[in-house]
Amino acid sequence: MPQLNPSPWFAILIFSWLVLLAVVVPKVLAHIFPNNPAPQNAQNPKTEIWTWPWT
């Protein structure tokens, strides 16, 4: 049975990983986001204590 011979399947596995590491990974790492996130305002909003009318 040809499925038991690991030689061609191992070569395909190694070649596919080499293509992945050589082509796909640098393209993904070179991606630049078009919009840089703006820093949020560091001040906390002013909150007032609300009293219950029935207490």
Residue frames as qw, qx, qy, qz and C-alpha x, y, z in Angstrom:
[[0.000, 0.889, 0.458, 0.000, 0.00, 0.00, 0.00],
 [0.449, 0.502, -0.033, 0.738, 1.54, 3.36, -0.97],
 [0.348, -0.840, -0.063, -0.410, 0.14, 5.15, 2.09],
 [0.836, -0.513, -0.017, 0.192, 2.64, 3.33, 4.30],
 [0.683, 0.216, 0.020, 0.698, 5.63, 4.84, 2.51],
 [0.235, -0.848, -0.263, 0.395, 6.41, 8.05, 4.46],
 [0.514, -0.124, 0.285, 0.799, 8.94, 9.36, 1.98],
 [0.133, 0.459, 0.421, 0.771, 6.74, 11.46, -0.39],
 [0.352, -0.807, -0.436, -0.189, 4.37, 12.61, 2.38],
 [0.582, -0.601, -0.110, 0.537, 7.20, 13.75, 4.60],
 [0.392, 0.035, 0.301, 0.869, 8.74, 15.71, 1.72],
 [0.083, -0.648, -0.491, -0.576, 5.36, 17.35, 1.01],
 [0.502, -0.782, -0.343, 0.137, 5.01, 18.25, 4.70],
 [0.554, -0.413, 0.054, 0.721, 8.49, 19.79, 4.87],
 [0.264, 0.250, 0.416, 0.834, 8.01, 21.68, 1.59],
 [0.203, -0.756, -0.489, -0.385, 4.64, 23.08, 2.67],
 [0.529, -0.748, -0.216, 0.339, 6.10, 24.28, 5.99],
 [0.495, -0.180, 0.208, 0.824, 9.02, 25.91, 4.17],
 [0.078, 0.500, 0.473, 0.721, 6.61, 27.75, 1.88],
 [0.387, -0.811, -0.430, -0.086, 4.53, 28.82, 4.86],
 [0.569, -0.638, -0.071, 0.514, 7.54, 30.13, 6.78],
 [0.447, -0.094, 0.323, 0.829, 9.21, 31.77, 3.78],
 [0.022, 0.372, 0.499, 0.782, 6.20, 33.40, 2.10],
 [0.365, -0.691, -0.540, -0.314, 3.16, 33.69, 4.32],
 [0.571, -0.599, -0.352, 0.437, 4.71, 34.64, 7.67],
 [0.341, -0.160, 0.053, 0.925, 6.68, 37.68, 6.39],
 [0.104, -0.434, -0.478, -0.756, 3.58, 38.95, 4.60],
 [0.495, -0.696, -0.512, -0.091, 1.53, 38.71, 7.78],
 [0.568, -0.502, -0.221, 0.614, 4.24, 40.31, 9.92],
 [0.273, 0.041, 0.214, 0.937, 4.63, 43.19, 7.46],
 [0.109, -0.703, -0.613, -0.343, 0.97, 44.14, 7.79],
 [0.138, -0.009, -0.283, 0.949, 0.44, 47.69, 9.01],
 [0.044, 0.667, 0.707, -0.231, -2.83, 48.86, 10.47],
 [0.238, 0.581, 0.314, 0.712, -4.22, 51.88, 8.60],
 [0.318, -0.789, -0.060, -0.522, -5.55, 53.57, 11.74],
 [0.362, 0.168, -0.697, 0.596, -3.46, 53.88, 14.85],
 [0.417, -0.657, -0.627, 0.019, -5.55, 53.63, 18.00],
 [0.016, -0.696, 0.118, -0.708, -6.06, 56.98, 19.68],
 [0.282, -0.032, -0.759, 0.586, -5.29, 57.09, 23.41],
 [0.327, -0.710, -0.600, -0.173, -8.33, 57.40, 25.61],
 [0.131, -0.762, 0.147, -0.617, -8.82, 60.41, 27.84],
 [0.464, 0.078, -0.747, 0.469, -7.03, 59.74, 31.13],
 [0.234, -0.167, 0.395, -0.873, -9.48, 61.79, 33.22],
 [0.019, -0.340, -0.934, 0.112, -12.32, 60.00, 34.91],
 [0.180, -0.558, -0.413, -0.697, -15.78, 61.46, 34.32],
 [0.120, -0.174, 0.515, -0.830, -17.16, 63.45, 37.24],
 [0.414, -0.399, -0.784, -0.232, -19.98, 61.57, 38.93],
 [0.287, -0.378, 0.289, -0.832, -22.41, 63.03, 41.42],
 [0.011, 0.125, 0.937, -0.325, -24.09, 61.17, 44.23],
 [0.412, -0.302, -0.444, -0.736, -27.78, 60.72, 43.60],
 [0.216, -0.039, 0.745, -0.630, -30.02, 60.59, 46.66],
 [0.122, -0.373, -0.889, -0.235, -33.14, 58.48, 46.65],
 [0.252, -0.420, -0.089, -0.867, -36.24, 60.66, 47.06],
 [0.741, -0.466, -0.333, -0.351, -37.95, 58.28, 49.51],
 [0.745, -0.186, -0.456, 0.449, -35.07, 58.01, 52.00]]
